[in-house]
Every structure is written in C-alpha cells, then in structure tokens.
Amino acid sequence: MATIRFFAAAAEAAAADAAAIDATSVGDLRAQLTGLYGAEFERILGRCSLLVNGTRATDDTVTLSGGDTVDVLPPFAGG
C-alpha cells in the first residue's frame, strides 16, 4: 500500500492527514480517493499537485507501488 499524505485544504476535505491506499497508478489513486472522500475532495484534488516520492506526477499513468509516498498538495498562497 502506498502512503498518501494530505496537506492544507486536502487534509481538511479528507478529515485526515494521511491514508494507506492500494493503487496501481496515479489515475487509480485519484478514483479511489474520490470514492473514499467524496465530491468536495474531488474538487480540491483537481487543483492539487501530486508528488510521488518527491517527484511531481503530471500524468495519471504514473505507476505506484506499495512503498511509495504520495503527497497531495493544494496550491499555496502567501510568501
């Protein structure tokens, strides 16, 4: 299972800081997260960047394995 870490608005929408999900790809992960956390989470997820082991995943075909860590990062403002 991959470890999924939620930050800011994504953590708020999921009501959790982390989850363990058995997904085979980023697209599969998106579908499972939407199923678990609902429409509001899906809306926020659409604006988020996903980092797989620290590298931005720009494609839903990126493969995931059991030891991966995926960070769900909403856009941040400020500075």
C-alpha distances in whole Angstrom, upper triangle without the diagonal:
4,7,9,13,16,19,23,23,20,19,22,21,18,20,17,16,12,9,6,5,4,7,9,12,13,15,13,11,15,15,13,13,17,17,15,18,21,23,24,21,21,24,23,20,22,24,21,20,16,16,13,14,17,18,19,18,21,20,18,17,15,13,9,7,4,7,8,9,11,14,16,20,23,26,28,31,34,35
4,6,10,13,16,20,21,17,17,20,20,17,18,15,14,10,8,6,5,6,7,9,10,11,14,12,9,13,14,12,12,16,17,15,17,20,22,22,19,19,22,20,17,20,21,18,17,13,12,10,10,13,15,16,14,18,17,15,16,13,11,7,6,5,6,5,6,7,11,13,16,19,22,24,28,30,31
4,6,10,13,17,18,15,14,17,17,14,16,12,11,7,6,5,7,9,10,13,13,13,15,14,11,14,16,13,12,16,17,15,16,19,22,21,17,18,21,19,16,19,20,17,16,12,12,10,10,13,15,15,15,18,19,17,18,15,14,10,10,8,7,6,5,6,8,11,14,17,21,22,26,28,28
4,7,10,14,14,11,11,14,14,11,13,10,8,5,5,6,7,10,10,13,13,11,14,13,9,11,14,12,10,13,15,13,13,16,18,18,14,15,17,15,13,16,16,13,13,10,10,9,10,12,14,14,13,16,17,15,17,15,14,11,12,11,11,8,6,5,6,7,11,14,17,19,22,25,26
4,7,10,12,9,8,12,13,10,12,9,6,4,7,9,11,14,14,17,16,14,16,16,12,13,16,14,12,15,17,15,14,17,19,17,14,15,17,14,13,16,16,12,12,10,10,10,11,12,14,14,14,17,19,18,20,17,17,14,15,14,13,11,7,6,5,6,9,12,15,16,19,22,23
4,7,8,5,5,8,9,8,9,7,5,6,8,11,13,16,16,19,17,15,17,17,13,13,16,14,11,13,16,14,12,15,16,14,11,13,14,11,10,14,13,10,11,10,11,13,14,14,16,15,15,17,19,18,21,19,19,17,18,18,17,14,11,9,6,5,7,9,12,13,17,19,21
4,6,6,5,8,10,10,11,9,7,9,12,15,16,20,19,22,20,17,19,20,16,15,18,18,14,16,19,17,14,17,18,15,12,14,15,11,11,14,13,10,11,11,12,14,15,14,16,15,16,18,20,20,23,21,22,20,21,21,20,17,13,11,8,6,6,7,10,10,13,16,17
4,6,5,6,9,10,11,10,9,12,15,18,19,23,23,25,23,20,21,22,19,17,20,20,16,17,20,18,15,17,17,14,12,15,14,10,12,14,12,10,12,13,15,18,19,17,19,18,19,20,22,22,25,24,25,23,25,24,23,21,17,15,11,9,7,7,9,8,11,13,15
4,5,5,6,9,10,11,10,13,15,19,19,23,22,25,23,19,20,21,18,16,18,18,14,15,18,16,13,14,14,10,9,11,11,7,9,12,10,9,12,14,16,19,21,19,21,18,19,20,22,21,25,24,25,23,25,25,25,22,19,16,13,10,8,7,9,10,12,15,17
4,5,5,6,8,9,9,10,12,15,16,19,18,21,19,16,17,18,14,12,15,14,11,11,14,13,10,12,12,9,7,9,10,6,7,10,10,8,11,11,14,16,18,17,18,17,17,18,19,18,22,21,22,20,22,22,22,19,16,13,10,7,7,7,10,11,15,18,20
4,6,5,6,5,5,8,10,14,15,19,19,22,21,18,19,19,16,15,17,16,12,13,16,13,10,13,14,12,9,12,13,10,11,14,14,12,14,13,15,17,18,18,20,19,19,21,22,21,24,22,23,21,22,21,21,19,15,13,11,9,9,9,13,13,16,19,21
4,5,5,7,8,11,13,17,18,22,22,25,24,21,22,22,18,17,18,17,14,14,16,14,11,12,13,10,9,12,13,10,12,15,14,13,16,16,18,21,22,22,23,22,22,23,25,23,27,26,26,24,26,25,25,22,19,17,14,12,12,11,14,14,16,19,21
4,6,8,10,12,13,16,17,20,20,23,22,19,19,19,16,14,15,15,11,11,13,11,7,9,10,7,5,9,10,8,9,13,13,12,15,16,18,20,22,22,23,21,21,22,23,21,25,24,25,23,25,24,25,22,19,17,15,12,12,11,14,15,18,21,24
4,5,8,9,9,13,13,17,17,21,20,17,18,17,14,13,14,12,9,10,11,8,6,9,11,9,6,10,12,10,10,14,15,13,16,15,17,19,21,21,22,21,20,22,22,20,23,23,23,21,22,21,22,20,17,15,13,11,13,13,16,17,20,23,25
4,7,9,11,14,16,19,20,24,23,21,22,21,17,17,18,16,12,13,14,11,9,11,14,12,10,13,15,13,14,17,18,16,19,18,20,21,23,23,25,24,23,25,26,24,27,26,26,23,24,23,23,22,19,17,15,13,15,15,18,19,21,23,26
4,6,7,11,13,17,18,22,21,19,21,20,16,16,17,15,12,14,15,12,10,13,16,14,11,15,16,14,14,18,18,16,18,17,18,19,20,20,22,22,22,24,25,23,25,24,24,21,22,20,20,18,15,14,13,12,14,15,18,19,21,24,25
4,7,11,13,17,18,21,21,19,20,20,16,16,18,16,13,16,17,14,13,16,18,16,13,16,18,15,14,18,18,15,16,15,15,16,17,17,20,19,20,22,24,22,25,23,23,20,20,19,18,16,13,12,10,10,12,13,17,17,20,22,23
4,7,10,13,15,18,18,16,18,17,13,14,16,14,11,15,16,13,12,16,18,17,14,16,18,16,14,18,18,15,16,14,14,14,15,16,18,18,18,21,22,20,22,20,20,16,17,15,14,13,10,10,9,10,12,15,18,19,22,24,26
4,6,10,12,15,16,15,16,15,11,13,14,11,9,13,13,10,11,15,18,17,14,16,18,17,15,18,19,16,17,14,15,14,15,17,19,19,18,21,21,19,21,19,18,15,15,13,13,12,10,10,11,11,14,17,20,21,25,27,29
4,7,9,13,14,14,16,13,11,13,14,11,10,14,14,12,13,17,20,20,16,18,21,19,17,20,21,18,18,15,15,14,14,17,19,19,18,21,21,18,19,18,16,12,12,9,10,10,9,10,12,13,17,19,23,24,28,30,31
4,6,9,11,11,13,10,7,10,11,8,8,12,12,10,13,16,18,19,16,16,19,18,15,18,20,18,18,14,15,13,15,17,18,18,17,19,18,16,16,15,13,10,10,9,11,10,10,10,12,13,17,19,23,25,29,31,33
4,7,9,11,12,9,8,12,12,9,11,14,13,13,15,18,21,22,18,18,22,21,18,20,22,20,19,16,16,14,16,19,19,19,17,20,18,15,15,14,12,9,8,7,10,10,12,12,15,16,20,22,25,28,31,34,35
4,6,7,9,6,5,9,9,8,10,13,13,13,15,17,19,21,17,17,20,19,16,18,20,18,17,14,15,12,15,17,17,17,14,16,15,12,11,11,9,6,8,8,11,10,12,11,14,15,18,21,24,26,30,33,34
4,7,8,6,7,11,11,11,13,15,16,16,19,20,22,23,20,19,22,22,18,19,21,19,18,15,15,12,15,18,17,17,14,16,13,10,9,9,6,5,7,9,12,11,13,12,16,17,20,22,25,28,32,35,36
4,5,5,6,9,10,11,12,14,15,16,18,19,20,22,19,17,19,19,15,16,18,16,15,12,13,10,13,16,14,14,10,12,9,7,6,5,4,5,8,11,13,11,12,11,14,14,17,20,22,25,29,32,33
4,5,5,6,9,10,10,12,14,15,16,17,18,19,16,14,16,16,12,12,15,12,11,8,10,9,12,14,12,11,8,9,7,5,6,6,7,7,10,13,14,11,12,9,11,11,14,16,18,21,25,28,29
4,5,5,6,9,10,11,12,14,15,16,16,18,15,12,15,15,12,12,14,13,13,11,13,13,16,18,16,14,10,11,8,4,6,8,9,10,13,15,17,15,15,13,14,13,16,17,20,23,26,30,31
4,5,5,6,9,10,11,12,14,15,16,18,15,13,16,17,13,14,17,16,15,13,15,14,17,19,18,16,13,14,11,8,9,10,9,9,12,14,16,14,15,13,15,14,18,19,22,25,29,32,34
4,5,5,6,8,10,10,12,13,15,16,13,12,15,14,11,13,15,13,13,10,12,11,14,16,16,15,12,13,12,9,10,10,10,9,11,12,14,12,12,10,12,11,14,16,19,22,26,29,31
4,6,5,6,9,10,10,11,12,13,10,8,11,11,8,9,12,11,12,10,13,13,16,18,17,15,12,13,11,8,11,12,12,12,15,16,18,15,14,11,12,10,13,14,17,20,24,27,29
4,6,5,6,9,10,10,11,13,11,9,12,13,10,11,15,14,15,14,17,16,20,21,20,18,15,16,14,10,13,14,14,14,16,17,19,17,17,14,16,14,17,17,20,24,27,30,32
4,5,5,6,9,10,12,14,11,10,14,14,12,14,17,16,17,14,17,16,19,21,21,19,17,18,16,13,15,15,15,13,15,15,18,16,16,14,15,14,17,18,21,24,28,31,33
4,5,5,6,8,10,11,8,8,11,11,9,12,14,13,14,13,15,15,18,19,20,18,16,17,16,13,16,16,16,14,16,16,18,16,15,12,13,11,14,15,18,21,24,28,30
4,5,5,5,7,9,6,5,9,10,8,10,13,13,15,14,17,18,21,22,22,20,18,18,17,14,17,18,18,17,19,20,21,19,18,15,15,13,15,15,19,21,24,28,30
4,6,6,8,11,9,9,12,14,12,14,17,17,19,17,20,20,23,25,25,23,20,21,20,16,19,20,20,18,20,20,22,20,20,17,18,16,19,19,22,25,28,31,34
4,6,10,11,9,10,13,14,12,15,18,17,19,17,20,20,22,24,24,23,21,22,21,18,20,21,20,18,20,19,21,19,18,16,17,15,18,18,22,24,27,30,33
4,7,8,6,8,11,11,10,13,15,15,17,17,19,20,23,23,24,22,21,22,21,19,22,22,22,20,22,21,22,21,19,16,16,13,16,16,19,21,24,27,30
4,6,6,6,9,10,10,12,15,15,18,18,21,22,25,26,26,24,22,22,22,19,22,23,23,22,24,24,25,23,22,19,18,15,17,17,20,22,25,28,31
4,5,5,6,9,10,11,13,14,18,18,22,23,26,26,26,24,22,22,21,19,22,23,24,23,26,26,28,25,23,20,19,16,17,16,18,21,23,27,30
4,5,5,6,9,10,12,13,16,17,21,23,25,25,25,23,22,22,22,20,23,24,25,24,27,27,28,25,23,20,18,15,15,13,16,18,20,23,27
4,5,5,6,9,10,10,14,14,17,19,22,22,22,20,19,19,19,17,21,21,22,21,23,23,24,21,19,16,15,11,12,11,14,17,19,23,25
4,5,5,6,9,10,13,13,17,19,22,22,21,19,17,17,17,15,18,19,20,20,22,23,24,21,20,16,15,12,13,12,15,18,20,24,27
4,6,5,7,9,13,14,18,20,23,23,22,19,18,17,18,16,20,21,23,22,25,26,27,24,22,18,17,13,13,11,13,16,18,22,25
4,5,5,7,10,12,15,18,21,20,20,17,16,16,17,16,20,20,22,21,24,25,25,22,19,16,14,10,10,7,10,12,15,18,21
4,5,5,8,9,13,15,18,18,17,14,13,13,14,13,16,16,18,17,20,21,22,19,16,13,11,8,9,7,10,14,17,20,23
4,6,8,10,14,16,20,19,18,14,13,12,13,12,16,16,19,19,22,24,24,21,19,15,14,10,11,9,11,14,17,21,23
4,7,10,13,16,19,18,17,14,13,12,14,14,18,18,20,20,24,25,25,21,19,15,13,10,9,6,7,11,13,17,19
4,6,10,13,16,14,14,11,11,11,13,13,16,16,18,18,21,22,22,18,15,12,10,6,5,4,6,10,13,17,18
4,7,10,13,11,10,7,8,8,11,12,15,13,16,16,19,20,20,16,13,10,8,6,5,6,8,11,14,17,18
4,6,10,9,8,6,6,8,10,10,13,11,13,12,15,16,16,12,10,6,6,5,6,9,11,14,17,20,21
4,6,5,5,4,6,9,11,12,14,11,12,11,14,15,14,10,8,5,5,7,8,11,13,15,18,21,21
4,5,5,6,6,10,11,11,12,9,9,8,10,12,10,7,6,5,7,9,11,15,17,18,22,24,25
4,6,8,9,13,15,15,15,12,12,10,11,12,9,6,5,6,8,11,13,17,19,20,23,25,25
4,7,9,12,15,16,17,13,14,13,14,15,13,10,8,8,8,11,11,15,16,17,20,22,21
4,6,9,12,14,14,11,12,12,14,16,14,11,10,9,10,12,12,15,16,18,21,23,22
4,6,9,11,13,10,13,13,16,18,17,13,12,9,9,10,10,13,13,16,19,21,21
4,6,8,9,7,10,10,14,16,16,12,12,9,10,10,12,14,15,18,21,24,24
4,7,9,8,12,13,17,20,20,16,15,13,13,13,13,14,15,18,21,24,25
4,5,6,10,12,16,19,19,16,16,14,15,14,15,17,18,21,24,27,28
4,6,8,10,14,17,18,15,16,13,14,14,16,17,19,22,25,29,30
4,6,9,13,16,17,15,16,14,17,16,19,20,22,25,29,32,33
4,7,10,14,14,12,13,11,14,15,17,19,21,24,27,30,31
4,7,10,12,10,12,11,15,16,19,21,23,26,30,33,33
4,7,8,6,9,9,13,14,17,20,23,25,29,32,32
4,6,6,9,11,14,16,20,23,26,28,31,34,34
4,6,9,11,15,17,20,24,27,28,32,34,35
4,7,10,13,16,19,23,26,27,31,33,33
4,6,10,13,16,19,22,24,27,29,30
4,7,10,13,16,19,20,24,26,26
4,6,9,13,16,17,21,24,24
4,6,10,12,14,18,20,21
4,7,10,12,16,18,20
4,7,8,12,15,16
4,6,10,13,15
4,7,10,12
4,7,9
4,7
4
